[in-house]
Amino acid sequence: MKERLSPADKVFIAYVIILAVLILIVGEGIENRGLFLLGHAIAIALVVLLVKWLAPRLGEVGRVLRGWYGVGFIPATFKELEYLIPRLHSRDFDWQLAAIDYQIFGVHPTVWLERWLFPAVTEVLQILYATYYFYPVILGVMLWRKGWDERFHFWVFILMYGFYLSYLGYIAVPAIGPRFILADHQTVPLSGILFFETIRSTLDQMEGITRDCFPSGHTEITLLVLYYAYHFHRPTFKWFVVPCSAIIISTVYLRYHYVVDIAAGMLVAVFVVITAKPLYRFLGGREVSFK
């Protein structure tokens, strides 16, 4: 049987090609631009090699690699944005995003929230904010362990589609967030109880200054997790709904995002849900059953 590229494979390849085109056209400030282009070409070649030759010869190990490699590429492709975004786009849009919030609310939301700051709440929300990274994987593991292969592959496609749309948003509208831009406006510092500072500094070291505010990926992906957990496995949704809702609240409370970022993340999530099934079929995927 001839091995074919899956919809998730094609989404990854499309994103890598789009990024390579941007590097080629507007990436004059990128040192060793040719190496970046070569790296993206190698990434595509590795995916094709894995699908067409390696995975079919490795049995169960190959099946695991085939199913999960895309999830591993998501943080890797995110990390390169820290270097690429300021060299692909010469300006940030923080003050424009902050101005939209101010026009809507008559105040900067992160400043207004100072009256509701409590160390215990800050501690819990910071912990939950960090757990955002686990929920997509937990849902994938649940689908994998139950042997729901088509749902699992569709979910990996959703993750890659959702994440890479948000990455393109970061490139189009770079912003570092209100905790930096509005620092002079804030009069009450965020403080927790035990692990707040450790978690916050660890996340800063892992993510760097990536200009990843608009749209809010935390909002978009969390909503996608909730939507597909509800349709794929209702008990998982029931466990997820409270902490995932808190994650979305934490994005503004912890000063990571403007409210307009949250609205944009919601719109992207809705766009993904509306377009996912027809795009999945168009890219060669099978029909996926929902509850």
C-alpha positions in Angstrom: 0.0 0.0 0.0 1.4 3.4 -1.0 1.8 5.7 2.0 0.3 9.1 1.5 0.8 12.4 3.2 -2.0 13.1 5.8 -3.9 16.4 6.1 -1.7 17.2 9.1 1.4 16.6 7.1 0.2 18.9 4.3 -0.7 21.6 6.8 2.8 21.5 8.3 4.4 21.5 4.8 2.2 24.5 3.8 3.2 26.4 6.9 6.9 25.7 6.3 6.6 26.8 2.7 4.8 30.1 3.6 7.4 30.9 6.2 10.2 30.1 3.7 8.6 32.5 1.1 8.3 35.2 3.8 12.0 34.7 4.7 12.9 34.9 1.0 10.8 38.0 0.2 11.0 40.2 3.3 13.8 38.6 5.4 16.7 40.7 4.3 17.7 41.3 7.9 18.0 37.6 8.6 21.6 36.5 8.9 22.4 33.3 7.1 19.0 33.4 5.4 20.1 30.6 3.1 20.6 28.3 6.1 17.0 29.0 7.3 15.7 28.2 3.8 17.8 25.0 3.8 16.5 24.1 7.2 12.9 24.4 6.1 13.6 22.4 3.0 15.2 19.7 5.2 12.1 19.7 7.5 9.8 19.0 4.5 12.2 16.3 3.3 12.2 14.6 6.7 8.4 14.6 6.9 8.2 13.0 3.4 10.9 10.5 4.3 9.1 9.6 7.6 5.8 9.1 5.9 6.9 7.3 2.7 9.8 5.2 3.9 10.7 5.2 7.6 7.4 4.7 9.4 6.2 1.8 7.3 9.4 -0.1 8.2 9.4 0.5 11.9 6.2 -1.3 12.9 4.6 0.1 16.1 7.5 2.5 16.6 6.8 3.9 13.2 3.1 4.2 13.9 3.9 6.2 17.0 6.3 8.5 15.1 3.8 8.9 12.3 1.1 9.9 14.7 2.9 12.2 17.1 5.8 13.8 15.2 3.6 16.8 14.3 2.9 17.6 17.9 6.7 17.7 18.5 7.2 20.1 15.7 4.8 22.7 17.1 7.1 24.0 19.9 10.1 23.8 17.6 8.5 26.0 15.0 7.2 28.3 17.7 10.7 28.8 19.1 12.2 30.0 15.8 9.6 32.8 15.7 11.5 34.5 18.6 14.3 35.2 16.1 12.3 35.5 12.9 9.4 37.8 13.7 11.3 41.0 14.4 13.3 40.4 11.2 10.2 39.7 9.1 8.2 42.7 10.5 9.8 46.0 11.4 7.3 47.2 14.0 5.2 46.0 17.0 1.5 46.8 17.4 1.2 46.9 21.2 0.0 50.5 21.4 -2.6 50.0 18.7 -3.9 46.9 20.5 -3.9 48.7 23.8 -5.7 51.6 22.2 -8.5 49.3 21.0 -9.0 48.0 24.5 -9.0 51.5 25.9 -11.5 52.7 23.4 -13.9 49.8 24.2 -13.6 49.9 28.0 -12.4 53.4 28.8 -9.5 51.9 30.8 -6.7 49.5 30.3 -8.2 46.2 31.5 -5.0 45.0 33.2 -4.9 48.3 35.2 -8.6 48.0 36.1 -8.1 44.5 37.3 -5.6 45.7 40.0 -8.6 46.1 42.3 -9.3 42.4 42.1 -5.7 41.1 42.6 -5.4 38.5 45.3 -2.1 36.5 45.8 -4.0 33.1 46.1 -5.9 33.8 42.9 -2.8 34.9 41.1 -1.0 31.8 42.2 -3.7 29.5 41.0 -4.2 31.3 37.7 -0.4 31.2 37.0 -0.3 27.5 37.6 -3.3 26.9 35.3 -1.9 29.2 32.7 1.2 27.0 32.5 -0.9 23.8 32.3 -2.3 25.0 29.0 0.4 23.1 27.2 -0.8 19.8 28.5 -4.5 19.8 27.6 -4.1 19.3 23.9 -1.7 16.4 24.5 -4.0 14.8 27.1 -6.9 14.8 24.7 -4.6 13.3 22.0 -3.4 10.6 24.4 -7.0 9.8 25.3 -8.0 9.4 21.7 -4.9 7.3 21.0 -5.4 5.0 23.9 -9.0 4.3 23.0 -7.9 3.3 19.5 -9.9 6.1 17.8 -7.4 6.5 15.1 -9.4 8.7 12.8 -10.4 11.1 15.6 -6.8 11.1 16.8 -5.4 12.1 13.4 -8.1 14.7 12.9 -7.2 16.1 16.3 -3.5 16.4 15.3 -4.6 18.1 12.1 -6.7 20.5 14.2 -3.7 21.3 16.5 -1.4 22.0 13.6 -4.0 24.0 11.7 -4.9 26.1 14.8 -1.3 26.7 16.0 0.0 27.6 12.6 -2.8 30.0 11.9 -2.0 31.7 15.2 1.8 31.8 14.3 0.9 33.6 11.0 -1.1 36.0 13.1 2.0 36.7 15.3 4.0 37.5 12.2 1.3 39.8 10.8 0.6 41.7 14.1 3.7 41.4 16.4 3.1 42.4 20.0 4.8 41.6 23.3 1.9 42.2 25.6 0.6 44.6 28.3 2.9 43.4 31.1 5.8 45.1 29.2 4.1 48.0 27.4 1.8 49.0 30.3 4.3 48.4 33.1 4.4 52.2 33.8 0.6 52.3 34.1 0.4 49.4 36.6 0.5 50.4 40.3 0.2 47.0 41.9 2.6 44.2 41.0 1.4 40.7 40.5 2.4 38.4 43.4 1.6 34.8 44.4 2.2 32.6 47.3 4.7 29.8 46.5 5.4 29.0 42.9 4.2 32.2 41.0 7.6 33.7 40.4 9.3 30.4 39.5 6.6 29.4 37.0 6.5 32.9 35.5 10.3 33.1 35.1 10.4 29.5 33.7 7.8 30.3 31.1 9.7 33.5 30.2 12.9 31.5 29.7 11.2 28.9 27.6 9.2 31.2 25.4 11.5 34.2 25.2 10.2 37.5 23.7 8.3 35.9 20.8 5.7 38.7 20.1 3.0 36.1 20.4 0.0 38.1 21.6 -2.3 38.5 18.7 -4.3 36.4 18.4 -4.2 34.7 21.8 -3.1 31.2 21.2 -4.0 30.2 24.8 -7.6 31.3 24.1 -7.8 29.7 20.6 -6.3 26.3 21.4 -8.0 26.1 24.8 -11.4 26.7 23.1 -10.5 24.1 20.4 -9.6 21.6 23.2 -13.0 22.2 24.9 -15.0 22.0 21.6 -13.5 18.7 20.4 -13.3 17.2 23.9 -17.1 17.8 24.1 -17.7 16.1 20.8 -15.1 13.3 21.1 -15.3 12.3 24.8 -17.8 14.1 27.1 -16.2 12.9 30.4 -12.9 14.6 29.4 -14.7 17.8 28.5 -16.3 17.8 32.0 -12.8 17.5 33.6 -11.4 20.2 31.3 -14.1 22.9 31.4 -13.3 24.6 34.7 -9.5 24.8 34.4 -9.6 25.6 30.7 -12.1 28.5 31.4 -9.7 29.8 34.1 -6.8 29.7 31.5 -8.7 32.1 29.3 -9.4 34.4 32.2 -5.8 34.2 33.3 -4.5 35.6 30.0 -5.7 39.1 30.9 -5.5 38.8 34.7 -1.8 37.9 34.5 -1.2 40.7 32.0 -0.1 38.4 29.1 -2.7 39.6 26.7 -4.9 42.5 25.7 -8.7 41.8 25.6 -8.6 42.2 21.8 -6.2 39.3 21.6 -8.7 37.2 23.4 -11.5 38.2 20.9 -9.2 37.4 18.0 -8.3 34.0 19.5 -12.0 33.2 19.8 -12.6 34.2 16.2 -9.7 32.1 15.0 -11.1 29.1 17.0 -14.5 29.6 15.4 -12.9 29.8 11.9 -10.9 26.6 12.5 -14.1 24.8 13.6 -16.1 26.0 10.6 -13.4 25.2 8.1 -11.7 22.1 9.6 -13.9 19.3 8.3 -14.2 20.5 4.7 -10.4 21.3 4.6 -9.6 17.9 6.1 -11.6 16.2 3.4 -10.1 18.4 0.7 -6.6 17.4 1.9 -7.5 13.7 1.7 -8.8 12.9 5.2 -11.7 10.6 5.9 -15.0 11.7 7.3 -14.8 12.0 11.1 -17.8 11.2 13.3 -18.8 13.5 16.1 -21.2 13.0 19.0 
